[in-house]
Amino acid sequence: MGNVEDVLGRLRRYPDVEALNLYAVDAADRLILDVAADALATVDSGKVAIIGDAYGALTLGAIVGHDLRDVRVHQDLLTGELALANNARAAGLSDRYTAHPLGPGLLRDARVVLLRLPRMLAGLAEIADAIARYADPAVEVFAGGRDKYLTKSMNDVLAQSFSEVRASRGRQKSRTLLVAGPKPVADRPFPVRDRLEELGLDVVAHGAAFSGARLDIGTRFLLEHLKLMKPDARDAIDLGCGTGILAVALATARPGIKVIATDQSAAAVASARATTEANGVADRVCVVRDDAMSSAADNSADLVLCNPPFHIGAAVHTGSAIKMFAETGRVLRPGGELWTVYNSHLNYRAVVERMVGRTDVMGRNRKFTVTRSVRGLHDPRER
């Protein structure tokens, strides 16, 4: 066995936002590895699956601590997937694991599953169903997280798919749930589909997609301004598209426009693709899994719509939104517009103006502000 702490101590979050109060590994990761140690010590290589690893702590910790090979990993966020790849390369362990979508390729015949508990219960329900559906009937699941984000409802969700769910003793404000005994599975409960009558759209959502099949209130407020958004736009981007509601609404309202819907969440991308197909606009809306438009060309869009996050994982942090704004300044053509909705207390206006261009408040209600930013003739990066 190798030195696990040496590997964990060198983990980085890159290309995700890095800051003094943001960490690549925490006490919950270490607790999951410790509680699962006996199971990992006896399981055969090729029988371990890891879900929700943030930046590689669970994957590389298990590999180094127990000399495992053929570990199968699913991470919803692309930044986590890229960070794991970077960390594995630095540790010389790239050949020890493979990345998979949530499904049979990830879980078939798995005997041990390490799970970082997601905060969204629907996301946990879809994961639990997949494990019960595809893993070995004798599978042991070691699920953990920080105490402040764990709820009794998580036990209840897991109990829908497993006959045994019990909590471990806590340590350093973290806890694990020990899960076993997959129950017989019925029809697949995900993705879900719902009709948004107010928009005349159908929405399809996987469990980890933000807001599920509902219309979140920030997106609803931004959509009230749809007719004002650059009327002559030919190429648009829905940045952080979620289930694709903005992209589909724009494409439906403007038959001549082409839209790229981009999100770093695998669940969001799968949901948005299904939503575009359900509404007959898949020929004009291209859905891409990407990190803040990093694959988009300079000066390639006339219009960008964005409902940015204000959390990075569990931490309240504006780094992800600032990264989105910086990329928007690069991707917009001169005269192109960024329309953004955000929680008013975040006061992003000055930041957006610096990174994109002249910014005006177009709407404000009790919770949200909508702004329009127009890119000038000069590249914002030259300022």
C-alpha positions as CSV (number, residue, x, y, z in Angstrom):
1,M,0.0,0.0,0.0
2,G,1.1,3.5,-0.7
3,N,1.1,6.6,1.4
4,V,-2.5,7.9,1.1
5,E,-1.9,11.1,3.0
6,D,1.0,12.0,0.7
7,V,-1.3,11.7,-2.3
8,L,-4.2,13.5,-0.7
9,G,-2.0,16.3,0.5
10,R,-1.0,17.1,-3.1
11,L,-4.4,17.2,-4.7
12,R,-5.5,20.3,-6.5
13,R,-8.9,21.5,-7.6
14,Y,-7.7,22.9,-11.0
15,P,-9.4,23.6,-13.4
16,D,-12.1,24.4,-10.9
17,V,-11.8,27.7,-9.0
18,E,-9.0,27.6,-6.4
19,A,-8.9,29.8,-3.3
20,L,-7.8,29.7,0.3
21,N,-11.2,28.7,1.6
22,L,-11.8,26.0,-1.1
23,Y,-10.3,22.5,-0.6
24,A,-9.6,19.5,-2.8
25,V,-10.1,17.0,0.0
26,D,-11.9,17.2,3.4
27,A,-12.7,15.2,6.5
28,A,-15.7,13.4,4.9
29,D,-13.4,12.0,2.1
30,R,-11.0,10.7,4.7
31,L,-13.8,9.2,6.8
32,I,-15.3,7.4,3.8
33,L,-11.9,5.9,3.0
34,D,-11.4,4.8,6.6
35,V,-14.8,3.3,7.1
36,A,-14.6,1.4,3.8
37,A,-11.0,0.2,4.4
38,D,-11.8,-3.4,5.3
39,A,-14.1,-3.8,2.3
40,L,-11.6,-2.3,0.0
41,A,-8.8,-4.5,1.4
42,T,-10.6,-7.7,0.3
43,V,-12.5,-6.7,-2.9
44,D,-11.1,-7.7,-6.2
45,S,-9.9,-5.1,-8.7
46,G,-12.6,-4.2,-11.2
47,K,-15.3,-4.5,-8.5
48,V,-15.1,-0.9,-7.1
49,A,-17.2,2.0,-8.3
50,I,-16.9,5.6,-7.0
51,I,-19.6,8.2,-7.4
52,G,-19.5,11.9,-6.7
53,D,-15.7,12.2,-6.0
54,A,-15.0,15.9,-6.0
55,Y,-11.4,16.1,-7.1
56,G,-10.0,12.6,-6.8
57,A,-9.6,12.1,-3.1
58,L,-11.8,9.0,-3.0
59,T,-10.5,7.5,-6.2
60,L,-6.8,8.0,-5.7
61,G,-7.1,7.4,-1.9
62,A,-8.7,4.0,-2.6
63,I,-6.2,3.1,-5.4
64,V,-3.1,4.0,-3.4
65,G,-4.3,2.6,-0.1
66,H,-5.3,-0.8,-1.5
67,D,-3.4,-1.1,-4.7
68,L,-6.6,-1.2,-6.8
69,R,-6.9,-1.3,-10.5
70,D,-9.8,-0.9,-12.9
71,V,-11.7,1.4,-10.6
72,R,-14.8,2.9,-12.3
73,V,-15.7,6.5,-11.5
74,H,-18.7,8.8,-12.2
75,Q,-18.5,12.5,-11.5
76,D,-21.3,14.7,-12.5
77,L,-19.2,17.9,-12.9
78,L,-16.7,18.2,-15.7
79,T,-14.3,20.3,-13.5
80,G,-14.2,17.4,-11.0
81,E,-13.5,14.9,-13.9
82,L,-10.7,17.1,-15.2
83,A,-9.2,17.7,-11.8
84,L,-9.2,13.9,-11.1
85,A,-7.4,13.4,-14.4
86,N,-4.8,16.0,-13.6
87,N,-4.3,14.7,-10.1
88,A,-4.0,11.1,-11.3
89,R,-1.5,12.1,-14.0
90,A,0.6,13.9,-11.4
91,A,0.6,10.8,-9.2
92,G,1.3,8.4,-12.0
93,L,-2.1,6.6,-11.6
94,S,-4.0,7.5,-14.8
95,D,-4.1,3.9,-15.8
96,R,-5.8,2.7,-12.6
97,Y,-9.4,4.1,-13.3
98,T,-11.9,4.8,-16.0
99,A,-14.6,7.4,-16.2
100,H,-18.2,6.4,-16.9
101,P,-21.8,7.8,-17.1
102,L,-24.2,6.8,-14.3
103,G,-25.4,3.5,-15.6
104,P,-24.6,-0.2,-16.1
105,G,-21.0,0.4,-17.4
106,L,-20.2,2.1,-14.1
107,L,-21.9,-0.4,-11.7
108,R,-22.3,-3.8,-13.3
109,D,-21.0,-6.4,-10.8
110,A,-19.7,-3.8,-8.4
111,R,-19.2,-5.1,-4.9
112,V,-18.0,-1.9,-3.2
113,V,-19.3,1.6,-4.0
114,L,-17.9,4.8,-2.4
115,L,-20.4,7.7,-2.7
116,R,-20.0,11.3,-1.8
117,L,-23.6,12.2,-0.9
118,P,-25.1,14.8,-3.3
119,R,-27.1,17.6,-1.7
120,M,-30.1,17.1,-4.1
121,L,-32.4,14.3,-3.0
122,A,-33.5,13.6,-6.5
123,G,-29.9,13.2,-7.5
124,L,-29.4,10.7,-4.6
125,A,-32.5,8.8,-5.6
126,E,-31.3,8.3,-9.2
127,I,-27.9,7.1,-7.9
128,A,-29.4,4.7,-5.4
129,D,-31.7,3.3,-8.1
130,A,-28.8,2.8,-10.4
131,I,-26.7,1.0,-7.8
132,A,-29.6,-1.3,-6.8
133,R,-30.4,-1.9,-10.5
134,Y,-26.9,-2.8,-11.8
135,A,-24.5,-3.6,-8.9
136,D,-23.8,-7.0,-7.4
137,P,-26.6,-8.1,-5.0
138,A,-24.0,-8.3,-2.3
139,V,-22.8,-4.7,-2.9
140,E,-21.8,-2.5,0.1
141,V,-22.2,1.2,-0.3
142,F,-20.2,3.6,1.8
143,A,-21.9,7.0,1.5
144,G,-20.7,10.1,3.3
145,G,-20.6,13.9,3.7
146,R,-20.3,16.8,6.1
147,D,-22.8,16.7,8.9
148,K,-24.3,20.1,8.1
149,Y,-25.4,18.9,4.7
150,L,-26.8,15.5,5.8
151,T,-30.5,15.1,6.5
152,K,-32.8,12.3,7.6
153,S,-34.4,12.5,4.2
154,M,-31.2,11.0,2.7
155,N,-31.7,7.9,4.8
156,D,-35.3,7.7,3.6
157,V,-34.3,8.1,-0.1
158,L,-31.7,5.3,0.2
159,A,-34.2,3.1,2.0
160,Q,-36.4,3.2,-1.1
161,S,-33.7,1.2,-2.9
162,F,-32.0,-0.7,-0.1
163,S,-33.1,-2.8,2.8
164,E,-30.2,-1.7,5.1
165,V,-29.3,1.9,5.8
166,R,-27.4,2.7,9.0
167,A,-25.2,5.6,10.1
168,S,-21.6,5.3,11.3
169,R,-20.1,7.2,14.2
170,G,-19.3,10.7,13.2
171,R,-15.8,12.2,13.1
172,Q,-14.7,15.8,12.5
173,K,-18.2,16.9,11.7
174,S,-18.6,14.2,9.0
175,R,-20.6,11.0,8.9
176,T,-21.1,8.0,6.7
177,L,-24.1,5.9,5.9
178,L,-23.6,2.2,5.4
179,V,-26.0,0.8,2.8
180,A,-26.6,-2.7,1.6
181,G,-29.3,-5.1,0.4
182,P,-30.6,-3.8,-2.9
183,K,-34.3,-4.1,-3.3
184,P,-36.0,-5.4,-6.4
185,V,-36.3,-2.5,-8.9
186,A,-39.4,-1.4,-10.8
187,D,-39.6,0.8,-13.9
188,R,-36.8,3.4,-14.1
189,P,-37.9,6.6,-12.2
190,F,-35.6,8.9,-14.1
191,P,-35.5,11.1,-16.0
192,V,-38.8,12.8,-15.1
193,R,-40.9,14.8,-17.6
194,D,-43.3,17.7,-16.9
195,R,-45.2,20.2,-18.9
196,L,-44.6,23.9,-18.3
197,E,-48.0,25.3,-19.4
198,E,-46.9,28.9,-18.9
199,L,-44.2,28.5,-21.5
200,G,-45.8,25.8,-23.6
201,L,-42.7,23.6,-23.2
202,D,-42.0,20.1,-22.0
203,V,-39.0,19.7,-19.6
204,V,-37.0,16.5,-19.0
205,A,-34.8,16.2,-16.0
206,H,-32.4,13.8,-14.5
207,G,-32.0,13.7,-10.7
208,A,-28.9,15.9,-10.3
209,A,-30.2,18.6,-12.7
210,F,-30.8,21.9,-10.9
211,S,-34.4,22.6,-10.1
212,G,-35.5,19.3,-11.7
213,A,-38.4,19.6,-14.2
214,R,-39.6,22.8,-12.7
215,L,-39.0,26.4,-13.8
216,D,-36.8,28.1,-11.2
217,I,-37.8,31.7,-10.2
218,G,-34.6,33.3,-11.5
219,T,-35.0,31.7,-15.0
220,R,-38.7,32.8,-15.0
221,F,-37.7,36.4,-14.3
222,L,-35.0,36.4,-17.1
223,L,-37.5,34.9,-19.5
224,E,-39.8,37.9,-19.0
225,H,-37.2,39.9,-20.9
226,L,-36.8,37.5,-23.8
227,K,-38.3,39.9,-26.4
228,L,-35.8,42.6,-25.5
229,M,-32.7,40.4,-26.1
230,K,-30.7,41.4,-29.1
231,P,-33.3,41.0,-31.9
232,D,-30.9,40.4,-34.7
233,A,-28.9,37.7,-32.9
234,R,-28.0,34.7,-35.1
235,D,-25.8,32.7,-32.7
236,A,-26.7,32.4,-29.0
237,I,-25.3,30.5,-26.0
238,D,-27.3,29.4,-22.9
239,L,-24.4,29.3,-20.4
240,G,-25.0,27.0,-17.5
241,C,-28.1,25.6,-19.3
242,G,-29.5,23.2,-16.7
243,T,-32.4,21.4,-18.2
244,G,-32.3,23.7,-21.2
245,I,-35.4,25.8,-20.6
246,L,-33.8,29.1,-21.7
247,A,-32.2,27.5,-24.8
248,V,-35.5,25.9,-25.9
249,A,-37.6,29.0,-25.1
250,L,-35.2,31.1,-27.2
251,A,-35.1,28.7,-30.1
252,T,-38.9,28.3,-30.0
253,A,-39.5,32.1,-30.0
254,R,-36.9,32.7,-32.8
255,P,-37.0,30.1,-35.6
256,G,-33.9,31.6,-37.3
257,I,-31.5,31.4,-34.3
258,K,-29.0,28.7,-33.5
259,V,-28.3,28.0,-29.8
260,I,-25.5,26.3,-28.0
261,A,-26.6,25.1,-24.6
262,T,-23.6,24.4,-22.3
263,D,-23.2,23.1,-18.8
264,Q,-20.5,21.2,-16.9
265,S,-23.0,18.9,-15.3
266,A,-23.5,15.5,-17.0
267,A,-27.0,15.3,-15.6
268,A,-27.8,18.8,-16.9
269,V,-26.5,18.0,-20.4
270,A,-28.5,14.7,-20.6
271,S,-31.6,16.6,-19.4
272,A,-31.1,19.5,-21.8
273,R,-30.6,17.1,-24.8
274,A,-33.8,15.3,-23.9
275,T,-35.7,18.6,-23.4
276,T,-34.6,19.9,-26.9
277,E,-35.8,16.6,-28.4
278,A,-39.1,16.8,-26.5
279,N,-39.8,20.2,-28.0
280,G,-38.7,19.6,-31.5
281,V,-35.7,22.0,-31.6
282,A,-32.8,19.6,-31.4
283,D,-31.8,20.6,-34.9
284,R,-31.1,24.2,-33.8
285,V,-30.0,23.7,-30.2
286,C,-26.6,21.9,-29.7
287,V,-26.0,20.8,-26.1
288,V,-22.4,20.6,-25.0
289,R,-20.8,19.5,-21.7
290,D,-18.2,22.2,-21.2
291,D,-16.6,24.3,-18.4
292,A,-17.8,27.9,-18.8
293,M,-17.7,27.9,-22.6
294,S,-14.0,27.0,-22.7
295,S,-14.5,25.2,-26.1
296,A,-16.3,28.2,-27.7
297,A,-14.4,30.2,-30.2
298,D,-13.5,33.9,-29.7
299,N,-16.1,36.3,-31.1
300,S,-18.5,33.5,-32.0
301,A,-21.8,34.6,-30.3
302,D,-24.2,37.5,-30.6
303,L,-26.1,36.7,-27.4
304,V,-25.3,34.9,-24.1
305,L,-27.9,34.1,-21.5
306,C,-26.7,33.2,-18.0
307,N,-28.3,32.4,-14.6
308,P,-24.9,32.0,-12.8
309,P,-24.4,29.9,-9.6
310,F,-23.3,31.5,-6.4
311,H,-22.1,28.3,-4.8
312,I,-19.1,26.2,-5.5
313,G,-20.0,22.8,-4.1
314,A,-21.1,23.6,-0.6
315,A,-19.2,26.9,-0.3
316,V,-20.8,30.3,-1.0
317,H,-18.3,31.7,-3.5
318,T,-18.6,33.8,-6.6
319,G,-15.6,32.4,-8.4
320,S,-17.6,30.3,-10.9
321,A,-19.8,33.2,-11.9
322,I,-16.7,35.5,-12.4
323,K,-15.2,32.7,-14.6
324,M,-18.4,32.7,-16.7
325,F,-18.3,36.4,-17.1
326,A,-14.7,36.5,-18.2
327,E,-15.4,33.8,-20.8
328,T,-18.4,35.7,-22.0
329,G,-16.3,38.8,-22.7
330,R,-14.1,36.6,-24.9
331,V,-16.9,34.7,-26.8
332,L,-19.2,37.6,-27.6
333,R,-18.8,39.5,-30.8
334,P,-18.5,43.3,-30.6
335,G,-22.1,44.6,-30.0
336,G,-23.1,41.2,-28.6
337,E,-25.2,41.1,-25.5
338,L,-25.0,39.2,-22.2
339,W,-28.3,38.9,-20.3
340,T,-27.8,37.8,-16.7
341,V,-30.1,37.1,-13.8
342,Y,-28.6,37.0,-10.3
343,N,-29.5,37.3,-6.6
344,S,-29.5,41.1,-6.1
345,H,-27.3,41.0,-3.0
346,L,-24.4,39.7,-5.0
347,N,-24.2,43.0,-7.0
348,Y,-22.4,41.5,-10.0
349,R,-23.0,44.6,-12.1
350,A,-19.5,46.2,-11.7
351,V,-17.8,42.8,-12.3
352,V,-19.8,42.2,-15.5
353,E,-19.2,45.7,-16.8
354,R,-15.4,45.2,-16.3
355,M,-15.3,41.8,-18.0
356,V,-17.9,42.3,-20.8
357,G,-18.9,45.9,-21.3
358,R,-21.5,48.6,-20.5
359,T,-24.1,47.1,-18.2
360,D,-27.6,48.3,-17.5
361,V,-30.1,47.0,-15.0
362,M,-33.1,45.9,-17.0
363,G,-35.3,44.5,-14.2
364,R,-35.3,44.0,-10.5
365,N,-37.7,42.3,-8.1
366,R,-37.6,41.5,-4.4
367,K,-34.9,38.8,-5.0
368,F,-33.3,39.1,-8.4
369,T,-31.7,41.6,-10.8
370,V,-31.6,41.2,-14.6
371,T,-28.8,43.0,-16.4
372,R,-27.9,43.5,-20.1
373,S,-24.2,43.9,-20.9
374,V,-23.0,45.0,-24.3
375,R,-19.5,44.1,-25.5
376,G,-17.7,47.1,-27.0
377,L,-15.5,47.2,-30.0
378,H,-12.4,46.3,-28.0
379,D,-11.6,42.9,-26.4
380,P,-12.2,43.2,-22.6
381,R,-9.0,41.3,-22.1
382,E,-7.1,44.3,-23.4
383,R,-8.2,46.6,-20.7
